[in-house]
Amino acid sequence: MKKRRILLGLCLLLSLPADARQLSSQVTEMDAVPRLRPEYQVPDEPDMLFYIERSTNSNTVVYAARRGANGALDTTAPVETFWRWFNVDGAKKPLNFIERMMAYGVKTGRAVPGQPVTFQITSLPERTLILDMDGDKHPQALIQMGSHTARLVYVYLNVVEGGLVPKVPSLDIFGVDKSSGNALHEHIVNN
């Protein structure tokens, strides 16, 4: 029940049409990507692109590249999204229908072999991510953070419980600038 309320709160904040939201953000350069919750376990998944942590517990949503038998990106479903239930036993669990359609799922552009793939997180369609390979052929998710193109590392959702539906008043995006190598932090507030 608690998980469902948190999901509804995220949906209320992020699934509104972009023109109905009043989001503001600020991007800051840093020396290193900080861990807002160092007590939470960081997922270690093959071909992991990034992950989402939440303030309520250590269960984490993981985004990973899916490859075909030849090692190239799977053109039918290049991004896999799933839970790591670190709050319970660390098991890998699929997203349910509502989670996929309203919050953590992905919508991908048309995949062309050898070309980067664009995708959006369902609840944040204003932000297009690019699934590409780095120089060592490791998959990475690139995102625009202010004027910087960055490799996305993780997203942290600030969830405030209380009432029927929890609220997500802010989220933090952490990445690494592709040009400078500096860590970047974007704090987004729902005004």
Contact map, one row per residue, 1 for C-alpha under 8 A:
11111000000000000000000000000000000000000000000000000000000000000000000000000000000000000000000000000000000000000000000000000000000000000000000000000000000000000000000000000000000000000000000
11111100000000000000000000000000000000000000000000000000000000000000000000000000000000000000000000000000000000000000000000000000000000000000000000000000000000000000000000000000000000000000000
11111110000000000000000000000000000000000000000000000000000000000000000000000000000000000000000000000000000000000000000000000000000000000000000000000000000000000000000000000000000000000000000
11111111000000000000000000000000000000000000000000000000000000000000000000000000000000000000000000000000000000000000000000000000000000000000000000000000000000000000000000000000000000000000000
11111111100000000000000000000000000000000000000000000000000000000000000000000000000000000000000000000000000000000000000000000000000000000000000000000000000000000001110000000000000000000000000
01111111110000000000000000000000000000000000000000000000000000000000000000000000000000000000000000000000000000000000000000000000000000000000000000000000000000101000111000000000000000000000000
00111111111000000000000000000000000000000000000000000000000000000000000000000000000000000000000000100010000000000000000000000000000000000000000000000000000000000000000000000000000000000000000
00011111111100000000000000000000000000000000000000000000000000000000000000000000000000000000000000000000000000000000000000000000000000000000000000000000000000000000110000000000000000000000000
00001111111110000000000000000000000000000000000000000000000000000000000000000000000000000000000000000000000000000000000000000000000000000000000000000000000000100000111100000000000000000000000
00000111111111100000000000000000000000000000000000000000000000000000000000000000000000000000000000000010000000000000000000100000000000000000000000000000000000000000011100000000000000000000000
00000011111111110000000000000000000000000000000000000000000000000000000000000000000000000000000000000110000000000000000000100000000000000000000000000000000000000000000000000000000000000000000
00000001111111110000000000000000000000000000000000000000000000000000000000000000000000000000000000000000000000000000000000000000000000000000000000000000000000000000001000000000000000000000000
00000000111111110000100000000000000000000000000000000000000000000000000000000000000000000000000000000000000000000000000000000000000000000000000000000000000000000000001110000000000000000000010
00000000011111110000000000000000000000000000000000000000000000000000000000000000000000000000000000000010000000000000000000110000000000000000000000000000000000000000000000000000000000000000000
00000000011111111000000000000000000000000000000000000000000000000000000000000000000000000000000000000110000000000000000001110000000000000000000000000000000000000000000000000000000000000000000
00000000001111111101100000000000000000000000000000000000000000000000000000000000000000000000000000000000000000000000000000000000000000000000000000000000000000000000000000000000000000000000000
00000000000000111111100000000000000000000000000000000000000000000000000000000000000000000000000000000000000000000000000000000000000000000000000000000000000000000000000000000000000000000000000
00000000000000011111100000000000000000000000000000000000000000000000000000000000000000000000000000000000000000000000000000001100000000000000000000000000000000000000000000000000000000000000000
00000000000000001111110000000000000000000000000000000000000000000000000000000000000000000000000000000000000000000000000000000000000000000000000000000000000000000000000000000000000000000000000
00000000000000011111110000000000000000000000000000000000000000000000000000000000000000000000000000000000000000000000000000000000000000000000000000000000000000000000000000000000000000000000000
00000000000010011111111000000000000000000000000000000000000000000000000000000000000000000000000000000000000000000000000000000000000000000000000000000000000000000000000000000000000000000000010
00000000000000000011111100000000000000000000000000000000000000000000000000000000000000000000000000000000000000000000000000000000000000000000000000000000000000000000000000000000000000000000011
00000000000000000000111110000000000000000000000000000000000000000000000000000000000000000000000000000000000000000000000000000000000000000000000000000000000000000000000000000000000000000001111
00000000000000000000011111000000000000000000000000000000000000000000000000000000000000000000000000000000000000000000000000000000000000000000000000000000000000000000000000000000000000000001111
00000000000000000000001111100000000000000000000000000000000000000000000000000000000000000000000000000000000000000000000000000000000000000000000000000000000000000000000000000000000000000111100
00000000000000000000000111110000000000000000000000000000000000000000000000000000000000000000000000000000000000000000000000000000000000000000000001000000000000000000000000000000000000000111000
00000000000000000000000011111000000000000000000000000000000000000000000000000000000000000000000000000000000000000000000000000000000000000000000011000000000000000000000000000000000000011110000
00000000000000000000000001111100000000000000000000000000000000000000000000000000000000000000000000000000000000000000000000000000000000000000000000000000000000000000000000000000000000011100000
00000000000000000000000000111110000000000000000000000000000000000000000000000000000000000000000000000000000000000000000000000000000000000000000000000000000000000000000000000000000001111000000
00000000000000000000000000011111100000000000000000000000000000000000000000000000000000000000000000000000000000000000000000000000000000000000000000000000000000000000000000000000000001111000000
00000000000000000000000000001111100000000000000000000000000000000000000000000000000000000000000000000000000000000000000000000000000000000000000000000000000000000000000000000000000001100000000
00000000000000000000000000000111110000000000000000000000000000000000000000000000000000000000000000000000000000000000000000000000000000000000000000000000000000000000000000000000000001100000000
00000000000000000000000000000111111000000000000000000000000000000000000000000000000000000000000000000000000000000000000000000000000000000000000000000000000000000000000000000111000000111000000
00000000000000000000000000000001111100000000000000000000000000000000000000000000000000000000000000000000000000000000000000000000000000000000000000000000000000000000000000000000000000000000000
00000000000000000000000000000000111111000000000000000000000000000000000000000000000000000000000000000000000000000000000000000000000000000000000000000000000000000000000000000000000000000000000
00000000000000000000000000000000011111000000000000000000000000000000000000000000000000000000000000000000000000000000000000000000000000000000000000000000000100000000000000000000000000000000000
00000000000000000000000000000000001111110000000000000000000000000000000000000000000000000000000000000000000000000000000000000000000000000000000000000000000000000000000000000000000000000000000
00000000000000000000000000000000001111111000000000000000000000000000000000000000000000000000000000000000000000000000000000000000000000000000000000000000000000000000000000000000000000000000000
00000000000000000000000000000000000011111000000000000000000000000000000000000000000000000000000000000000000000000000000000000000000000000000000000000000000000000000000000000000000000000000000
00000000000000000000000000000000000011111100000000000000010000000000000000000000000000000000000000000000000000000000000000000000000000000000000000000000000000000000000000000000000000000000000
00000000000000000000000000000000000001111110000000000000010000000000000000000000000001000000000000000000000000000000000000000000000000000000000000000000000000000000000000000000000000000000000
00000000000000000000000000000000000000011111000000000000000000000000000000000000000000000000000000000000000000000000000000000000000000000000000000000000000000000000000000000000000000000000000
00000000000000000000000000000000000000001111100000100000000101000000000000000000000100000000000000000000000000000000000000000000000000000000000000000000000000000000000000000000000000000000000
00000000000000000000000000000000000000000111110100000000000000000000000000000000000000000000000000000000000000000000000000000000000000000000000000000000000000000000000000000000000000000000000
00000000000000000000000000000000000000000011111100000000000000010000000000000000000000000000000000000000000000000000000000000000000000000000000000000000000000000000000000000000000000000000000
00000000000000000000000000000000000000000001111100000000000000010000000000000000000000000000000000000000000000000000000000000000000000000000000000000000000000000000000000000000000000000000000
00000000000000000000000000000000000000000000111110000000000000011100000000000000000000000000000000000000000000000000000000000000000000000110000000000000000000000000000000000000000000000000000
00000000000000000000000000000000000000000001111111100000000001111000000000000000000000000000000000000000000000000000000000000000000000000011000000000000000000000000000000000000000000000000000
00000000000000000000000000000000000000000000001111100000000001111000000000000000000000000000000000000000000000000000000000000000000000000011100000000001100000000000000000000000000000000000000
00000000000000000000000000000000000000000000000111110000000001110000000000000000000000000000000000000000000000000000000000000000000000000000100000000001111000000000000000000000000000000000000
00000000000000000000000000000000000000000010000111111000000111100000000000000000000000000000000000000000000000000000000000000000000000000000000000000000111000000000000000000000000000000000000
00000000000000000000000000000000000000000000000001111100000111000000000000000000000000000000000000000000000000000000000000000000000000000000000000000000011110000000000000000000000000000000000
00000000000000000000000000000000000000000000000000111110011110000000000000000000000000000000000000000000000000000000000000000000000000000000000000000000011110000000000000000000000000000000000
00000000000000000000000000000000000000000000000000011111111100000000000000000000000000000000000000000000000000000000000000000000000000000000000000000000000111100000000000000000000000000000000
00000000000000000000000000000000000000000000000000001111110000000000000000000000000000000000000000000000000000000000000000000000000000000000000000000000000111100000000000000000000000000000000
00000000000000000000000000000000000000000000000000000111110000000000000000000000000000000000000000000000000000000000000000000000000000000000000000000000000000100000000000000000000000000000000
00000000000000000000000000000000000000000000000000000111111000000000000000000000000000100000000000000000000000000000000000000000000000000000000000000000000000000000000000000000000000000000000
00000000000000000000000000000000000000011000000000001111111100000000000000000000000011100000000000000000000000000000000000000000000000000000000000000000000000000000000000000000000000000000000
00000000000000000000000000000000000000000000000000001100111110000000000000000000001111110000000000000000000000000000000000000000000000000000000000000000000000000000000000000000000000000000000
00000000000000000000000000000000000000000010000000111100011111000000000000000000001111000000000000000000000000000000000000000000000000000000000000000000000000000000000000000000000000000000000
00000000000000000000000000000000000000000000000000111000001111100000000000000000111100000000000000000001000000000000000000000000000000000000000000000000000000000000000000000000000000000000000
00000000000000000000000000000000000000000010000111110000000111110000000000000000111100000000000000000000000000000000000000000000000000000000000000000000000000000000000000000000000000000000000
00000000000000000000000000000000000000000000000111100000000011111000000000000011110000000000000000000000000000000000000000000000000000000000000000000000000000000000000000000000000000000000000
00000000000000000000000000000000000000000000111111000000000001111100000000000011100000000000000000000000000000000000000000000000000000000000000000000000000000000000000000000000000000000000000
00000000000000000000000000000000000000000000001110000000000000111110000010000111000000000000000000000000000000000000000000000000001000000010000000000000000000000000000000000000000000000000000
00000000000000000000000000000000000000000000001000000000000000011111000011001111000000000000000000000000000000000000000000000000000000000000000000000000000000000000000000000000000000000000000
00000000000000000000000000000000000000000000000000000000000000001111111111000100000000000000000000000000000000000000000000000000000000000000000000000000000000000000000000000000000000000000000
00000000000000000000000000000000000000000000000000000000000000000111111111000000000000000000000000000000000000000000000000000000000000000000000000000000000000000000000000000000000000000000000
00000000000000000000000000000000000000000000000000000000000000000011111100000000000000000000000000000000000000000000000000000000000000000000000000000000000000000000000000000000000000000000000
00000000000000000000000000000000000000000000000000000000000000000011111100000000000000000000000000000000000000000000000000000000000000000000000000000000000000000000000000000000000000000000000
00000000000000000000000000000000000000000000000000000000000000000011111110000000000000000000000000000000000000000000000000000000000000000000000000000000000000000000000000000000000000000000000
00000000000000000000000000000000000000000000000000000000000000000011111111000000000000000000000000000000000000001100000000000000000000000000000000000000000000000000000000000000000000000000000
00000000000000000000000000000000000000000000000000000000000000001111001111100100000000000000000000000000000000001000000000000000000000000000000000000000000000000000000000000000000000000000000
00000000000000000000000000000000000000000000000000000000000000000111000111111100000000000000000000000000000000000000000000000000000000000000000000000000000000000000000000000000000000000000000
00000000000000000000000000000000000000000000000000000000000000000000000011111100000000000000000000000000000001111000000000000000000000000000000000000000000000000000000000000000000000000000000
00000000000000000000000000000000000000000000000000000000000000000000000001111100000000000000000000000000000000100000000000000000000000000000000000000000000000000000000000000000000000000000000
00000000000000000000000000000000000000000000000000000000000000000100000001111111000000000000000000000000000100000000000000000000000000000000000000000000000000000000000000000000000000000000000
00000000000000000000000000000000000000000000000000000000000000001110000011111111000000000000000000000000000100100000100000000000000000000000000000000000000000000000000000000000000000000000000
00000000000000000000000000000000000000000000000000000000000000111100000000001111100000000000000000000000010100000000000000000000000000000000000000000000000000000000000000000000000000000000000
00000000000000000000000000000000000000000000000000000000000000111100000000001111110000000000000000000000000000000000000000000000000000000000000000000000000000000000000000000000000000000000000
00000000000000000000000000000000000000000000000000000000000011110000000000000011111000000000011000000001110000000000000000000000000000000000000000000000000000000000000000000000000000000000000
00000000000000000000000000000000000000000000000000000000000011100000000000000001111100000001111000000000000000000000000000000000000000000000000000000000000000000000000000000000000000000000000
00000000000000000000000000000000000000000000000000000000001111000000000000000000111110000011111000000000000000000000000000000000000000000000000000000000000000000000000000000000000000000000000
00000000000000000000000000000000000000000010000000000000001111000000000000000000011111000111100000000000000000000000000000000000000000000000000000000000000000000000000000000000000000000000000
00000000000000000000000000000000000000000000000000000000011100000000000000000000001111111111100000000000000000000000000000000000000000000000000000000000000000000000000000000000000000000000000
00000000000000000000000000000000000000001000000000000000011100000000000000000000000111111110000000000000000000000000000000000000000000000000000000000000000000000000000000000000000000000000000
00000000000000000000000000000000000000000000000000000000111000000000000000000000000011111100000000000000000000000000000000000000000000000000000000000000000000000000000000000000000000000000000
00000000000000000000000000000000000000000000000000000000001000000000000000000000000011111110000000000000000000000000000000000000000000000000000000000000000000000000000000000000000000000000000
00000000000000000000000000000000000000000000000000000000000000000000000000000000000011111110000000000000000000000000000000000000000000000000000000000000000000000000000000000000000000000000000
00000000000000000000000000000000000000000000000000000000000000000000000000000000000111111111000000000000000000000000000000000000000000000000000000000000000000000000000000000000000000000000000
00000000000000000000000000000000000000000000000000000000000000000000000000000000001111011111100000000000000000000000000000000000000000000000000000000000000000000000000000000000000000000000000
00000000000000000000000000000000000000000000000000000000000000000000000000000000011110000111110000000000000000000000000000000000000000000000000000000000000000000000000000000000000000000000000
00000000000000000000000000000000000000000000000000000000000000000000000000000000011110000011111000000000000000000000000000000000000000000000000000000000000000000000000000000000000000000000000
00000000000000000000000000000000000000000000000000000000000000000000000000000000111000000001111100000000000000000000000000000000000000000000000000000000000000000000000000000000000000000000000
00000000000000000000000000000000000000000000000000000000000000000000000000000000111000000000111110110001100000000000000000000000000000000000000000000000000000000000000000000000000000000000000
00000000000000000000000000000000000000000000000000000000000000000000000000000000000000000000011111110000000000000000000000000000000000000000000000000000000000000000000000000000000000000000000
00000000000000000000000000000000000000000000000000000000000000000000000000000000000000000000001111111000000000000000000000000000000000000000000000000000000000000000000000000000000000000000000
00000000000000000000000000000000000000000000000000000000000000000000000000000000000000000000000111111110000000000000000000000000000000000000000000000000000000000000000000000000000000000000000
00000010000000000000000000000000000000000000000000000000000000000000000000000000000000000000001111111111100000000000000000000000000000000000000000000000000000000000000000000000000000000000000
00000000000000000000000000000000000000000000000000000000000000000000000000000000000000000000001111111111110000000000000001000000000000000000000000000000000000000000000000000000000000000000000
00000000000000000000000000000000000000000000000000000000000000000000000000000000000000000000000011111111100000000000000001000000000000000000000000000000000000000000000000000000000000000000000
00000000001000100000000000000000000000000000000000000000000000000000000000000000000000000000000001111111100000000000000001100000000000000000000000000000000000000000000000000000000000000000000
00000010011001100000000000000000000000000000000000000000000000000000000000000000000000000000000001111111100000000000000011100000000000000000000000000000000000000000000000000000000000000000000
00000000000000000000000000000000000000000000000000000000000010000000000000000000100000000000001000111111110000000000000011100000000000000000000000000000000000000000000000000000000000000000000
00000000000000000000000000000000000000000000000000000000000000000000000000000000100000000000001000111111111000000000000011100000000000000000000000000000000000000000000000000000000000000000000
00000000000000000000000000000000000000000000000000000000000000000000000000000010100000000000000000010001111100000000001111000000000000000000000000000000000000000000000000000000000000000000000
00000000000000000000000000000000000000000000000000000000000000000000000000000000000000000000000000000000111110000000001111000000000000000000000000000000000000000000000000000000000000000000000
00000000000000000000000000000000000000000000000000000000000000000000000000001110000000000000000000000000011111100000111100000000000000000000000000000000000000000000000000000000000000000000000
00000000000000000000000000000000000000000000000000000000000000000000000000000000000000000000000000000000001111100000111000000000000000000000000000000000000000000000000000000000000000000000000
00000000000000000000000000000000000000000000000000000000000000000000000000100000000000000000000000000000000111110000110000000000000000000000000000000000000000000000000000000000000000000000000
00000000000000000000000000000000000000000000000000000000000000000000000000110100000000000000000000000000000111111011100000000000000000000000000000000000000000000000000000000000000000000000000
00000000000000000000000000000000000000000000000000000000000000000000000000100000000000000000000000000000000001111111100000000000000000000000000000000000000000000000000000000000000000000000000
00000000000000000000000000000000000000000000000000000000000000000000000110100000000000000000000000000000000000111110000000000000000000000000000000000000000000000000000000000000000000000000000
00000000000000000000000000000000000000000000000000000000000000000000000100000000000000000000000000000000000000011111000000000000000000000000000000000000000000000000000000000000000000000000000
00000000000000000000000000000000000000000000000000000000000000000000000000000000000000000000000000000000000000111111100000000000000100000000000000000000000000000000000000000000000000000000000
00000000000000000000000000000000000000000000000000000000000000000000000000000000000000000000000000000000000000110111110000000000011110000000000000000000000000000000000000000000000000000000000
00000000000000000000000000000000000000000000000000000000000000000000000000000100000000000000000000000000000111110011111000000000011100000000000000000000000000000000000000000000000000000000000
00000000000000000000000000000000000000000000000000000000000000000000000000000000000000000000000000000000000111000001111100000001111000000000000000000000000000000000000000000000000000000000000
00000000000000000000000000000000000000000000000000000000000000000000000000000000000000000000000000000000011110000000111110000001111000000000000000000000000000000000000000000000000000000000000
00000000000000000000000000000000000000000000000000000000000000000000000000000000000000000000000000000000011100000000011111011111100000000000000000000000000000000000000000000000000000000000000
00000000000000000000000000000000000000000000000000000000000000000000000000000000000000000000000000000011111000000000001111111010000000000000000000000000000000000000000000000000000000000000000
00000000000000100000000000000000000000000000000000000000000000000000000000000000000000000000000000011111111000000000000111111000000000000000000000000000000000000000000000000000000000000000000
00000000011001100000000000000000000000000000000000000000000000000000000000000000000000000000000000000111100000000000000011111000000000000000000000000000000000000000000000000000000000000000000
00000000000001100000000000000000000000000000000000000000000000000000000000000000000000000000000000000000000000000000000111111110000000000000000000000000000000000000000000000000000000000000000
00000000000000000100000000000000000000000000000000000000000000000000000000000000000000000000000000000000000000000000000111111111000000000000000000000000000000000000000000000000000000000000000
00000000000000000100000000000000000000000000000000000000000000000000000000000000000000000000000000000000000000000000000100011111000000000000000000000000000000000000000000000000000000000000000
00000000000000000000000000000000000000000000000000000000000000000000000000000000000000000000000000000000000000000000000110011111100000000000001100000000000000000000000000000000000000000000000
00000000000000000000000000000000000000000000000000000000000000000000000000000000000000000000000000000000000000000000011100001111110000000000001100000000000000000000000000000000000000000000000
00000000000000000000000000000000000000000000000000000000000000000000000000000000000000000000000000000000000000000000011100000011111000000000111100000000000000000000000000000000000000000000000
00000000000000000000000000000000000000000000000000000000000000000000000000000000000000000000000000000000000000000001111000000001111100000001111000000000000000000000000000000000000000000000000
00000000000000000000000000000000000000000000000000000000000000001000000000000000000000000000000000000000000000000001111000000000111110000011110000000000000000000000000000000000000000000000000
00000000000000000000000000000000000000000000000000000000000000000000000000000000000000000000000000000000000000000011100000000000011111000011110000000000000000000000000000000000000000000000000
00000000000000000000000000000000000000000000000000000000000000000000000000000000000000000000000000000000000000000001000000000000001111111111000000000000000000000000000000000000000000000000000
00000000000000000000000000000000000000000000000000000000000000000000000000000000000000000000000000000000000000000000000000000000000111111111000000000000000000000000000000000000000000000000000
00000000000000000000000000000000000000000000000000000000000000000000000000000000000000000000000000000000000000000000000000000000000011111100000000000000000000000000000000000000000000000000000
00000000000000000000000000000000000000000000000000000000000000000000000000000000000000000000000000000000000000000000000000000000000011111100000000000000000000000000000000000000000000000000000
00000000000000000000000000000000000000000000000000000000000000000000000000000000000000000000000000000000000000000000000000000000000011111110000000000000000000000000000000000000000000000000000
00000000000000000000000000000000000000000000001000000000000000000000000000000000000000000000000000000000000000000000000000000000000011111111000000000000000000000000000000000000000000000000000
00000000000000000000000000000000000000000000001110000000000000001000000000000000000000000000000000000000000000000000000000000000001111001111100000000000000000000000000000000000000000000000000
00000000000000000000000000000000000000000000000110000000000000000000000000000000000000000000000000000000000000000000000000000000011111000111110000000011000000000000000000000000000000000000000
00000000000000000000000000000000000000000000000011000000000000000000000000000000000000000000000000000000000000000000000000000000111100000011111000000011000000000000000000000000000000000000000
00000000000000000000000000000000000000000000000000000000000000000000000000000000000000000000000000000000000000000000000000000000111100000001111100001111000000000000000000000000000000000000000
00000000000000000000000000000000000000000000000000000000000000000000000000000000000000000000000000000000000000000000000000000011110000000000111110001111000000000000000000000000000000000000000
00000000000000000000000000000000000000000000000000000000000000000000000000000000000000000000000000000000000000000000000000000011100000000000011111111100000000000000000000000000000000000000000
00000000000000000000000000100000000000000000000000000000000000000000000000000000000000000000000000000000000000000000000000000000000000000000001111111100000000000000000000000000000000010100000
00000000000000000000000001100000000000000000000000000000000000000000000000000000000000000000000000000000000000000000000000000000000000000000000111110000000000000000000000000000000000000000000
00000000000000000000000000000000000000000000000000000000000000000000000000000000000000000000000000000000000000000000000000000000000000000000000111111000000000000000000000000000000000000000000
00000000000000000000000000000000000000000000000000000000000000000000000000000000000000000000000000000000000000000000000000000000000000000000000111111100000000000000000000000000110000000000000
00000000000000000000000000000000000000000000000000000000000000000000000000000000000000000000000000000000000000000000000000000000000000000000011110111110000000000000000000000000111000000000000
00000000000000000000000000000000000000000000000000000000000000000000000000000000000000000000000000000000000000000000000000000000000000000000011110011111000000000000000000000011110000010000000
00000000000000000000000000000000000000000000000000000000000000000000000000000000000000000000000000000000000000000000000000000000000000000001111000001111100000000000000000000011110000000000000
00000000000000000000000000000000000000000000000011000000000000000000000000000000000000000000000000000000000000000000000000000000000000000001111000000111110000000000000000001111000000000000000
00000000000000000000000000000000000000000000000011100000000000000000000000000000000000000000000000000000000000000000000000000000000000000000000000000011111000000000000000001111000000000000000
00000000000000000000000000000000000000000000000001111000000000000000000000000000000000000000000000000000000000000000000000000000000000000000000000000001111100000000000000001110000000000000000
00000000000000000000000000000000000000000000000001111000000000000000000000000000000000000000000000000000000000000000000000000000000000000000000000000000111110000000000000111100000000000000000
00000000000000000000000000000000000100000000000000011110000000000000000000000000000000000000000000000000000000000000000000000000000000000000000000000000011111000000000000111000000000000000000
00000000000000000000000000000000000000000000000000011110000000000000000000000000000000000000000000000000000000000000000000000000000000000000000000000000001111100000000101110000000000000000000
00000000000000000000000000000000000000000000000000000110000000000000000000000000000000000000000000000000000000000000000000000000000000000000000000000000000111110000000111100000000000000000000
00000100100000000000000000000000000000000000000000000111000000000000000000000000000000000000000000000000000000000000000000000000000000000000000000000000000011111000011111000000000000000000000
00000000000000000000000000000000000000000000000000000000000000000000000000000000000000000000000000000000000000000000000000000000000000000000000000000000000001111100011110000000000000000000000
00000100000000000000000000000000000000000000000000000000000000000000000000000000000000000000000000000000000000000000000000000000000000000000000000000000000000111110111000000000000000000000000
00000000000000000000000000000000000000000000000000000000000000000000000000000000000000000000000000000000000000000000000000000000000000000000000000000000000000011111110000000000000000000000000
00000000000000000000000000000000000000000000000000000000000000000000000000000000000000000000000000000000000000000000000000000000000000000000000000000000000000001111110000000000000000000000000
00001000000000000000000000000000000000000000000000000000000000000000000000000000000000000000000000000000000000000000000000000000000000000000000000000000000000000111110000000000000000000000000
00001101100000000000000000000000000000000000000000000000000000000000000000000000000000000000000000000000000000000000000000000000000000000000000000000000000000001111111000000000000000000000000
00001101110000000000000000000000000000000000000000000000000000000000000000000000000000000000000000000000000000000000000000000000000000000000000000000000000000111111111100000000000000000000000
00000100110110000000000000000000000000000000000000000000000000000000000000000000000000000000000000000000000000000000000000000000000000000000000000000000000000111000111110000000000000000000000
00000000110010000000000000000000000000000000000000000000000000000000000000000000000000000000000000000000000000000000000000000000000000000000000000000000000011110000011111100000000000000000010
00000000000010000000000000000000000000000000000000000000000000000000000000000000000000000000000000000000000000000000000000000000000000000000000000000000000001110000001111100000000000000000111
00000000000000000000000000000000000000000000000000000000000000000000000000000000000000000000000000000000000000000000000000000000000000000000000000000000000011100000000111110000000000000011110
00000000000000000000000000000000000000000000000000000000000000000000000000000000000000000000000000000000000000000000000000000000000000000000000000000000001111000000000111111000000000000011100
00000000000000000000000000000000000000000000000000000000000000000000000000000000000000000000000000000000000000000000000000000000000000000000000000000000001110000000000001111100000000001111000
00000000000000000000000000000000000000000000000000000000000000000000000000000000000000000000000000000000000000000000000000000000000000000000000000000001111100000000000000111110000000001110000
00000000000000000000000000000000100000000000000000000000000000000000000000000000000000000000000000000000000000000000000000000000000000000000000000000001111000000000000000011111000000111100000
00000000000000000000000000000000100000000000000000000000000000000000000000000000000000000000000000000000000000000000000000000000000000000000000000000111110000000000000000001111100000111000000
00000000000000000000000000000000100000000000000000000000000000000000000000000000000000000000000000000000000000000000000000000000000000000000000000000111100000000000000000000111110011110000000
00000000000000000000000000000000000000000000000000000000000000000000000000000000000000000000000000000000000000000000000000000000000000000000000000011110000000000000000000000011111111110000000
00000000000000000000000000000000000000000000000000000000000000000000000000000000000000000000000000000000000000000000000000000000000000000000000000011110000000000000000000000001111110000000000
00000000000000000000000000000000000000000000000000000000000000000000000000000000000000000000000000000000000000000000000000000000000000000000000000001000000000000000000000000000111110000000000
00000000000000000000000000000000000000000000000000000000000000000000000000000000000000000000000000000000000000000000000000000000000000000000000000000000000000000000000000000000111111000000000
00000000000000000000000000000000000000000000000000000000000000000000000000000000000000000000000000000000000000000000000000000000000000000000000000000000000000000000000000000001111111100000000
00000000000000000000000000001111000000000000000000000000000000000000000000000000000000000000000000000000000000000000000000000000000000000000000000000000000000000000000000000001100111110000000
00000000000000000000000000001111100000000000000000000000000000000000000000000000000000000000000000000000000000000000000000000000000000000000000000000000000000000000000000000111100011111000000
00000000000000000000000000111100100000000000000000000000000000000000000000000000000000000000000000000000000000000000000000000000000000000000000010000100000000000000000000000111100001111100000
00000000000000000000000000111100100000000000000000000000000000000000000000000000000000000000000000000000000000000000000000000000000000000000000000000000000000000000000000011110000000111110000
00000000000000000000000011110000000000000000000000000000000000000000000000000000000000000000000000000000000000000000000000000000000000000000000010000000000000000000000000011100000000011111000
00000000000000000000000011100000000000000000000000000000000000000000000000000000000000000000000000000000000000000000000000000000000000000000000000000000000000000000000001111000000000001111100
00000000000000000000001111000000000000000000000000000000000000000000000000000000000000000000000000000000000000000000000000000000000000000000000000000000000000000000000001110000000000000111110
00000000000000000000001110000000000000000000000000000000000000000000000000000000000000000000000000000000000000000000000000000000000000000000000000000000000000000000000011100000000000000011111
00000000000010000000111100000000000000000000000000000000000000000000000000000000000000000000000000000000000000000000000000000000000000000000000000000000000000000000000111000000000000000001111
00000000000000000000011100000000000000000000000000000000000000000000000000000000000000000000000000000000000000000000000000000000000000000000000000000000000000000000000010000000000000000000111
